[in-house]
Structure formats: C-alpha cells, structure tokens
C-alpha cells in the first residue's frame, strides 16, 4: 500500500472518529489521543489481509469485515 493511501486512510479514520465522538454527545473540545503509528500499522495489516484473501481464496473481504478489523471488533 503506497504511503499516500495510508495517509489518506489515516485522515479519513481520524475524521470519522471525531464525527463519532460528536454523534455520541461528547463536547467538541474533549481531549483524546490517537496513536498514528498504531493506526497506520492496523491499516497496513488489514490491507495485507485483503491481499491474502484475494490471492489464496480468490475472494474479497466485505465492508463489514474490513470495518471490524480497522476498529478492533
């Protein structure tokens, strides 16, 4: 996965997380910490898993499974 794609995915996930906090009623100035190194590692591992499934099983991971992998569910 190219670095540019990882950066775009990081930005998207951080934005979605901040939207989630607002949706759940947290104040906009709530302090939170996101480990970008860990999040980038997760993105890379999910991309590798997607490639594995395509290569060895000739199938794609569905969106729900991909989101679950990215969020830790």
N, CA and C atoms as a LAMMPS dump frame, in Angstrom:
ITEM: TIMESTEP
0
ITEM: NUMBER OF ATOMS
219
ITEM: BOX BOUNDS ff ff ff
-5.0000000000000000e+02 5.0000000000000000e+02
-5.0000000000000000e+02 5.0000000000000000e+02
-5.0000000000000000e+02 5.0000000000000000e+02
ITEM: ATOMS id mol type element x y z
1 1 1 N 0.851 -1.173 0
2 1 2 C 0 0 0
3 1 3 C 0.902 1.244 0
4 2 1 N 0.715 2.132 -0.953
5 2 2 C 1.545 3.338 -1.013
6 2 3 C 1.327 4.257 0.196
7 3 1 N 2.365 4.992 0.547
8 3 2 C 2.28 5.884 1.709
9 3 3 C 1.152 6.888 1.577
10 4 1 N 0.913 7.373 0.38
11 4 2 C -0.152 8.364 0.156
12 4 3 C -1.52 7.779 0.529
13 5 1 N -1.751 6.529 0.175
14 5 2 C -3.021 5.879 0.523
15 5 3 C -3.14 5.702 2.03
16 6 1 N -2.047 5.358 2.677
17 6 2 C -2.06 5.202 4.139
18 6 3 C -2.394 6.535 4.796
19 7 1 N -1.781 7.616 4.31
20 7 2 C -2.056 8.944 4.851
21 7 3 C -3.523 9.327 4.665
22 8 1 N -4.069 9.042 3.485
23 8 2 C -5.472 9.364 3.228
24 8 3 C -6.396 8.559 4.14
25 9 1 N -6.079 7.271 4.336
26 9 2 C -6.891 6.426 5.207
27 9 3 C -6.792 6.894 6.656
28 10 1 N -5.593 7.275 7.098
29 10 2 C -5.418 7.804 8.456
30 10 3 C -6.303 9.025 8.661
31 11 1 N -6.237 9.948 7.716
32 11 2 C -7.03 11.174 7.816
33 11 3 C -8.522 10.849 7.873
34 12 1 N -8.966 9.952 7.015
35 12 2 C -10.382 9.577 6.977
36 12 3 C -10.823 8.947 8.296
37 13 1 N -10.027 8.021 8.826
38 13 2 C -10.4 7.352 10.078
39 13 3 C -10.427 8.319 11.25
40 14 1 N -9.481 9.252 11.305
41 14 2 C -9.47 10.246 12.38
42 14 3 C -10.704 11.135 12.278
43 15 1 N -11.049 11.555 11.067
44 15 2 C -12.254 12.375 10.871
45 15 3 C -13.501 11.614 11.307
46 16 1 N -13.594 10.352 10.918
47 16 2 C -14.765 9.544 11.28
48 16 3 C -14.838 9.343 12.791
49 17 1 N -13.681 9.174 13.438
50 17 2 C -13.672 9.011 14.889
51 17 3 C -14.157 10.288 15.567
52 18 1 N -13.698 11.438 15.094
53 18 2 C -14.137 12.707 15.669
54 18 3 C -15.629 12.925 15.425
55 19 1 N -16.126 12.546 14.252
56 19 2 C -17.573 12.61 13.983
57 19 3 C -18.337 11.702 14.936
58 20 1 N -17.787 10.528 15.212
59 20 2 C -18.417 9.579 16.13
60 20 3 C -18.52 10.174 17.532
61 21 1 N -17.451 10.823 17.988
62 21 2 C -17.483 11.442 19.315
63 21 3 C -18.587 12.495 19.404
64 22 1 N -18.707 13.315 18.367
65 22 2 C -19.755 14.339 18.343
66 22 3 C -21.126 13.679 18.306
67 23 1 N -21.279 12.648 17.491
68 23 2 C -22.55 11.915 17.389
69 23 3 C -22.969 11.34 18.744
70 24 1 N -21.989 10.869 19.509
71 24 2 C -22.281 10.279 20.818
72 24 3 C -22.448 11.325 21.918
73 25 1 N -22.319 12.606 21.579
74 25 2 C -22.599 13.657 22.534
75 25 3 C -21.403 14.183 23.311
76 26 1 N -20.203 13.809 22.921
77 26 2 C -19.028 14.353 23.581
78 26 3 C -18.85 15.811 23.155
79 27 1 N -18.359 16.659 24.066
80 27 2 C -18.106 18.048 23.67
81 27 3 C -17.001 18.117 22.611
82 28 1 N -17.044 19.17 21.77
83 28 2 C -16.061 19.286 20.687
84 28 3 C -14.635 19.433 21.206
85 29 1 N -14.473 19.963 22.415
86 29 2 C -13.13 20.181 22.95
87 29 3 C -12.648 19.022 23.83
88 30 1 N -13.307 17.871 23.756
89 30 2 C -12.89 16.718 24.564
90 30 3 C -11.49 16.278 24.112
91 31 1 N -10.654 15.966 25.072
92 31 2 C -9.289 15.546 24.756
93 31 3 C -9.275 14.043 24.493
94 32 1 N -8.606 13.661 23.42
95 32 2 C -8.447 12.254 23.083
96 32 3 C -7.088 12.063 22.413
97 33 1 N -6.616 10.855 22.439
98 33 2 C -5.305 10.553 21.863
99 33 3 C -5.454 9.428 20.858
100 34 1 N -4.858 9.615 19.694
101 34 2 C -4.841 8.58 18.665
102 34 3 C -3.385 8.309 18.324
103 35 1 N -2.983 7.064 18.435
104 35 2 C -1.624 6.679 18.06
105 35 3 C -1.589 6.468 16.549
106 36 1 N -1.002 7.419 15.847
107 36 2 C -0.953 7.34 14.388
108 36 3 C -0.081 6.184 13.914
109 37 1 N 0.95 5.867 14.668
110 37 2 C 1.808 4.743 14.293
111 37 3 C 1.023 3.435 14.376
112 38 1 N 0.292 3.26 15.464
113 38 2 C -0.509 2.047 15.628
114 38 3 C -1.617 1.986 14.585
115 39 1 N -2.267 3.108 14.342
116 39 2 C -3.346 3.139 13.357
117 39 3 C -2.806 2.835 11.953
118 40 1 N -1.647 3.37 11.609
119 40 2 C -1.034 3.071 10.309
120 40 3 C -0.702 1.584 10.217
121 41 1 N -0.218 0.996 11.3
122 41 2 C 0.087 -0.438 11.328
123 41 3 C -1.178 -1.26 11.099
124 42 1 N -2.268 -0.856 11.72
125 42 2 C -3.547 -1.559 11.536
126 42 3 C -3.987 -1.48 10.082
127 43 1 N -3.878 -0.3 9.474
128 43 2 C -4.273 -0.123 8.085
129 43 3 C -3.451 -1.038 7.177
130 44 1 N -2.146 -1.101 7.419
131 44 2 C -1.267 -1.953 6.61
132 44 3 C -1.629 -3.423 6.792
133 45 1 N -1.893 -3.841 8.03
134 45 2 C -2.235 -5.245 8.285
135 45 3 C -3.562 -5.634 7.625
136 46 1 N -4.536 -4.734 7.662
137 46 2 C -5.816 -5.016 7.01
138 46 3 C -5.622 -5.112 5.5
139 47 1 N -4.792 -4.235 4.944
140 47 2 C -4.513 -4.297 3.508
141 47 3 C -3.84 -5.625 3.151
142 48 1 N -2.92 -6.085 3.981
143 48 2 C -2.264 -7.38 3.74
144 48 3 C -3.273 -8.522 3.818
145 49 1 N -4.21 -8.437 4.765
146 49 2 C -5.223 -9.481 4.894
147 49 3 C -6.118 -9.502 3.66
148 50 1 N -6.467 -8.319 3.154
149 50 2 C -7.271 -8.252 1.935
150 50 3 C -6.537 -8.9 0.769
151 51 1 N -5.238 -8.621 0.649
152 51 2 C -4.433 -9.215 -0.425
153 51 3 C -4.343 -10.727 -0.257
154 52 1 N -4.2 -11.189 0.985
155 52 2 C -4.132 -12.632 1.275
156 52 3 C -5.406 -13.331 0.817
157 53 1 N -6.554 -12.773 1.204
158 53 2 C -7.823 -13.394 0.815
159 53 3 C -7.98 -13.424 -0.696
160 54 1 N -7.557 -12.348 -1.365
161 54 2 C -7.686 -12.314 -2.82
162 54 3 C -6.746 -13.329 -3.458
163 55 1 N -5.535 -13.421 -2.96
164 55 2 C -4.53 -14.292 -3.556
165 55 3 C -4.825 -15.778 -3.306
166 56 1 N -5.132 -16.125 -2.062
167 56 2 C -5.25 -17.538 -1.703
168 56 3 C -6.678 -18.079 -1.713
169 57 1 N -7.663 -17.202 -1.626
170 57 2 C -9.058 -17.656 -1.601
171 57 3 C -9.889 -17.086 -2.747
172 58 1 N -9.286 -16.193 -3.545
173 58 2 C -9.96 -15.552 -4.667
174 58 3 C -11.28 -14.916 -4.236
175 59 1 N -11.239 -14.224 -3.096
176 59 2 C -12.426 -13.523 -2.607
177 59 3 C -12.02 -12.23 -1.924
178 60 1 N -12.959 -11.301 -1.863
179 60 2 C -12.714 -10.022 -1.222
180 60 3 C -13.315 -10.026 0.177
181 61 1 N -12.703 -9.262 1.063
182 61 2 C -13.267 -9.065 2.397
183 61 3 C -14.402 -8.058 2.248
184 62 1 N -15.582 -8.359 2.817
185 62 2 C -16.686 -7.42 2.693
186 62 3 C -16.451 -6.199 3.589
187 63 1 N -17.219 -5.145 3.342
188 63 2 C -17.031 -3.881 4.063
189 63 3 C -17.17 -4.044 5.565
190 64 1 N -18.16 -4.815 6.004
191 64 2 C -18.374 -5.002 7.445
192 64 3 C -17.154 -5.636 8.1
193 65 1 N -16.588 -6.634 7.462
194 65 2 C -15.404 -7.302 7.997
195 65 3 C -14.218 -6.335 8.017
196 66 1 N -14.056 -5.541 6.973
197 66 2 C -12.952 -4.588 6.922
198 66 3 C -13.091 -3.53 8.025
199 67 1 N -14.284 -3.005 8.222
200 67 2 C -14.51 -2.033 9.286
201 67 3 C -14.263 -2.66 10.652
202 68 1 N -14.701 -3.896 10.826
203 68 2 C -14.463 -4.589 12.088
204 68 3 C -12.973 -4.744 12.353
205 69 1 N -12.209 -5.09 11.336
206 69 2 C -10.766 -5.224 11.501
207 69 3 C -10.118 -3.894 11.833
208 70 1 N -10.562 -2.814 11.177
209 70 2 C -9.985 -1.499 11.419
210 70 3 C -10.315 -0.952 12.804
211 71 1 N -11.492 -1.281 13.304
212 71 2 C -11.921 -0.729 14.593
213 71 3 C -11.679 -1.653 15.769
214 72 1 N -11.277 -2.862 15.501
215 72 2 C -10.95 -3.771 16.61
216 72 3 C -12.12 -4.593 17.12
217 73 1 N -13.181 -4.699 16.335
218 73 2 C -14.317 -5.521 16.759
219 73 3 C -14.245 -6.899 16.191
